[in-house]
Amino acid sequence: MGPRRSACVAAARITLIRPVISRRETRCRALVKYNSRSFASSTSYSRQPVVPSNVAVIGGGLTGLATAHYLAMLLPAASKIVVFESSGQTGGWIDSRRIENKTRDDKTATTVPETFESGARMVAPQRNAARYDDLLLLELIDQLELIDELRVSSLLASQYIYYPDHLVNVSLANAKPSTALLAPRPNKLITGWARGLLRIAQNWIYYKALVSWAIRSFRHVHREPAFAGIWRAAFGYLVPLGDRLEDTHARMVAASKAPGRVPPPSSDESVGAYIMRRTSGQARPLVNNMVSALMHGIYGGDVWKLSVASSVFRSGWLAESVLPVFQLYSRQAKIAEMRRQRAIAQGGADARPTDHPDFPGQNDGEGGGVAEFPPLTKETLALAQEYDGGGGRKLVAMKSDVALLYDIMARMRTRHEQWENRGKTESGHQQGRSPADGLGMLGTASTRWTQFGFEKGFGTLTDALTRSLRSRPNVDIRTGQPVTAISYDSQRERVRVSTEQTAGIDGEWFDRAIATVASPALFRLAGGSPTSSGLLPALRHEHAVTIMVVNLYYSEPALHHPYRGFGYLIPQTVPLDQNPEGALGVIFDSDREADTRSLWDDERYAAPPVDLDDVEERLSRDKTFAKRLLESSQARNKASRERGSKYTVMFGGHYWDDYRYPDDYPTPEEAVRMAEAVLQRHLRNTPGFLEAPDHPLPRPVATQTKLCRECIPQHDVGHSQRMAAVHDDLRRSFGGKLAVAGGSYTAVGPGVLPSLRSAYDVALRVAGRGYRMPLVENGRNETDMAHVGDTGLGRFADPATDGVVPVAQRKLPLRFGNPTVYEQGRWRYDGN
Ligand SMILES: Cc1cc2nc3c(=O)[nH]c(=O)nc-3n(C[C@H](O)[C@H](O)[C@H](O)COP(=O)(O)OP(=O)(O)OC[C@H]3O[C@@H](n4cnc5c(N)ncnc54)[C@H](O)[C@@H]3O)c2cc1C
């Protein structure tokens, strides 16, 4: 490694978070790229990878298709990729169907040009998290040229929970008055003291609205049983009891044994137990009502079983045990420096510092150690510096999540530079739009969105992926070919994939295989059964819940209003007579869709860039903006009035954990009747509904049902430990040639974004590529993607492969409302 290359590596070690790629770094990357002859989009893999000549992808859902897509981009054209899909079509749980020309009571012909979604329908951008998986999806949308199909919403829709016998609005913050009311409103006619009076009036209006909102919200929370226990929980959170402090301290010590690591698996607990602990045991009603409803909406699972370490509460759980350790090291580093300076001042450089009274035993390591904590090392000092590096509030981020942002930015930059260089050399080259601009614009615009999807449903994405893969000569998508078994020949070091078509013959052999099916299905494919553990015994206790999805379309508009919004969830505590069907929640699809616009419409409604010093322009912008908002809300209301009412009702989840036989589940006809009963009871026979109680619902003009067997993987407490065991099984039984990807394994929560991310990670690793992971220990400092490993589960087997870093919230581009500008193949963010 030459001196310039070493400098590159050192640069990567020192600073993890650099939103803007410096010139020097761009040079470094170019050098790394040149040295390794790597593929343009990702930095290189440190060791010489063995490129597989053929790869089997098992499962043609989003994860399988995306895995094949990335493999096709990364592997040489000679490598063959085969996707096995058991059903007749690709997409898995993403299934969008257009419903046309249904009839009402078989008499009146009614055209219903609507889409029914039985699986994923929308994605929320990760704008308030230190994660960038959504950029990966936007990049895919750009690559597949689906920008025109996008439907986005920048509105905050109301969300409800049903408890105990009516709908309760739980999105109170949506009604909070906007601080835009405080923005100065310059007017040429108003000057001097009049302007001051205007400011006072503005403040008066804003704070009056704020106080009135606070009083209304307080009354609402106080009156509704759904919020029972919230004050006690808040008190318990703010005034911790002694044992909670002790517990936190014990967790800090455990975590500090390996600074910058995720807490040990033994500290995993259920989401319910975590919230109880954080609130000193005061939050039981809150967990049983609000949080259980949330868990029904995301996982269809039980709040007292789901693992906090794998849930949407993960970042809070990590921060709880990791941030205090960074804080402590930061303080320790400062004290060590002070003592060093004092020792130099007192007796020269060799003088031995005396112990600090607060930190006995501080004579070890570089700067000393605190009782029960390891001494300051280079690594802990670097973390302390990162923690201390300014930028306000600190968050905990996984290194791999931040590395993903770099990877995407590096790819954008490369594409932009290639385009620019082509412009310099080719005389006929158009200097129009850089290919990096599509993602640049999407990423920037997405910071305003609350959700996004596609006009004709999420199937647009999987269909486009399928079309794109089918157009590649080295990809073979085999629908209607269920894999019946997977095994491994250690002599040949190849994976055998058997299907019904290869029954009786030797099966098909592959250098690598990637399973994207849910864990219970993989357990069976590897020979597992109720009586046999098969090749992957650690998968035996992994499970996924079954959900019955019912879509209903009524030709009458807004049947559920005044409860306009996204929909409602039903907590575990709702009395049986209010939910005998075991419904988990209802989505108001017609409202949700009415709130979305094409990207270009959304852009038009966004405030145009103007010189804020120009008073006239500012005024006219305000007027235009207000007019546009009015137009937009009128258009939405019109759309709601013109369209019928569309709902999705979901049943089952953990309520059906004991169901074993096909007869246990409702038939499609029963499911529709159940869904209608739920809507009648929850929307019509409920206090607060505008019309008279018991006002009957009309019959739907179109319905669709889908029983989604084992569709939402459940990461119950101990998931990380079980995945570590699965990693060992995969290495032992398949020599590390079979990897896993998808919601059952690595993802934090089920969903499109984690599925896509796991597909990307595994494909990079299998293709011998990787994104930059600055790992300081054991000499690993490049892109070995050890956190993915041969099995996709590296981080569970060795937590040291992926660490946590403190990041300043203000320094994360495209997040937390940070002002980020896209320009010339990069996002520029000046976050000091
Ligand atoms: C009702 C519902 C609503 C959802 N809503 C949202 C949402 O709004 N937003 C969101 O982000 N996510 C949502 N999700 C989650 C999202 O749909 C999933 O995370 C994603 O589709 C999972 O894709 P996958 O490819 O990992 O798995 P799957 O979709 O399960 O794909 C696996 C594929 O493997 C195939 N297969 C199984 N066994 C075999 C075999 N033996 N041989 C060959 N092929 C096999 C299956 O047929 C299937 O096509 C929802 C899920 C459900 C069920």
The ligand as a MOL file (V3000), in Angstrom:
LIG
                    3D

  0  0  0     0  0            999 V3000
M  V30 BEGIN CTAB
M  V30 COUNTS 53 58 0 0 0
M  V30 BEGIN ATOM
M  V30 1 C -50.6050 -7.1190 4.4530 0
M  V30 2 C -49.2710 -6.4940 4.3290 0
M  V30 3 C -49.1610 -5.1170 4.2580 0
M  V30 4 C -47.8970 -4.5220 4.1390 0
M  V30 5 N -47.8000 -3.1590 4.0440 0
M  V30 6 C -46.5840 -2.5870 3.9080 0
M  V30 7 C -46.4580 -1.2010 3.7020 0
M  V30 8 O -47.4500 -0.4730 3.5950 0
M  V30 9 N -45.2140 -0.6610 3.6130 0
M  V30 10 C -44.0920 -1.4500 3.6740 0
M  V30 11 O -42.9820 -0.9080 3.6050 0
M  V30 12 N -44.1840 -2.7760 3.8190 0
M  V30 13 C -45.3980 -3.3800 3.9380 0
M  V30 14 N -45.4900 -4.7260 4.0450 0
M  V30 15 C -44.2790 -5.5350 4.0550 0
M  V30 16 C -43.7100 -5.7590 2.6560 0
M  V30 17 O -44.7390 -6.0800 1.7690 0
M  V30 18 C -42.7210 -6.8900 2.7650 0
M  V30 19 O -41.7070 -6.5220 3.6770 0
M  V30 20 C -42.0470 -7.2280 1.4550 0
M  V30 21 O -42.9610 -7.3320 0.4070 0
M  V30 22 C -41.3070 -8.5350 1.6670 0
M  V30 23 O -40.7610 -8.9700 0.4580 0
M  V30 24 P -39.8760 -10.2950 0.4260 0
M  V30 25 O -39.4290 -10.4920 -0.9420 0
M  V30 26 O -38.8350 -10.2260 1.4850 0
M  V30 27 O -40.8270 -11.4640 0.8960 0
M  V30 28 P -42.0620 -12.0970 0.1270 0
M  V30 29 O -42.9180 -11.0550 -0.4200 0
M  V30 30 O -42.6330 -13.0580 1.1210 0
M  V30 31 O -41.4060 -12.8960 -1.0750 0
M  V30 32 C -40.9520 -14.2110 -0.9580 0
M  V30 33 C -41.2440 -14.9120 -2.2670 0
M  V30 34 O -40.7360 -16.2280 -2.1680 0
M  V30 35 C -41.6540 -17.0940 -2.8050 0
M  V30 36 N -41.4350 -18.4470 -2.2680 0
M  V30 37 C -41.8190 -18.9380 -1.0630 0
M  V30 38 N -41.4330 -20.2060 -0.9480 0
M  V30 39 C -40.7860 -20.5230 -2.0930 0
M  V30 40 C -40.1540 -21.6880 -2.5700 0
M  V30 41 N -40.1380 -22.8110 -1.8760 0
M  V30 42 N -39.6020 -21.6730 -3.7980 0
M  V30 43 C -39.5920 -20.5380 -4.5560 0
M  V30 44 N -40.2010 -19.4060 -4.1390 0
M  V30 45 C -40.7800 -19.3990 -2.9220 0
M  V30 46 C -43.0000 -16.5220 -2.4800 0
M  V30 47 O -43.9810 -16.9390 -3.4000 0
M  V30 48 C -42.7150 -15.0280 -2.5850 0
M  V30 49 O -42.9650 -14.5470 -3.8780 0
M  V30 50 C -46.7460 -5.3390 4.1380 0
M  V30 51 C -46.8580 -6.7240 4.1930 0
M  V30 52 C -48.1100 -7.2970 4.2730 0
M  V30 53 C -48.2080 -8.7940 4.3030 0
M  V30 END ATOM
M  V30 BEGIN BOND
M  V30 1 1 1 2
M  V30 2 1 2 3
M  V30 3 2 2 52
M  V30 4 2 3 4
M  V30 5 1 4 5
M  V30 6 1 4 50
M  V30 7 2 5 6
M  V30 8 1 6 7
M  V30 9 1 6 13
M  V30 10 2 7 8
M  V30 11 1 7 9
M  V30 12 1 9 10
M  V30 13 2 10 11
M  V30 14 1 10 12
M  V30 15 2 12 13
M  V30 16 1 13 14
M  V30 17 1 14 15
M  V30 18 1 14 50
M  V30 19 1 15 16
M  V30 20 1 16 17
M  V30 21 1 16 18
M  V30 22 1 18 19
M  V30 23 1 18 20
M  V30 24 1 20 21
M  V30 25 1 20 22
M  V30 26 1 22 23
M  V30 27 1 23 24
M  V30 28 2 24 25
M  V30 29 1 24 26
M  V30 30 1 24 27
M  V30 31 1 27 28
M  V30 32 2 28 29
M  V30 33 1 28 30
M  V30 34 1 28 31
M  V30 35 1 31 32
M  V30 36 1 32 33
M  V30 37 1 33 34
M  V30 38 1 33 48
M  V30 39 1 34 35
M  V30 40 1 35 36
M  V30 41 1 35 46
M  V30 42 1 36 37
M  V30 43 1 36 45
M  V30 44 2 37 38
M  V30 45 1 38 39
M  V30 46 1 39 40
M  V30 47 2 39 45
M  V30 48 1 40 41
M  V30 49 2 40 42
M  V30 50 1 42 43
M  V30 51 2 43 44
M  V30 52 1 44 45
M  V30 53 1 46 47
M  V30 54 1 46 48
M  V30 55 1 48 49
M  V30 56 2 50 51
M  V30 57 1 51 52
M  V30 58 1 52 53
M  V30 END BOND
M  V30 END CTAB
M  END
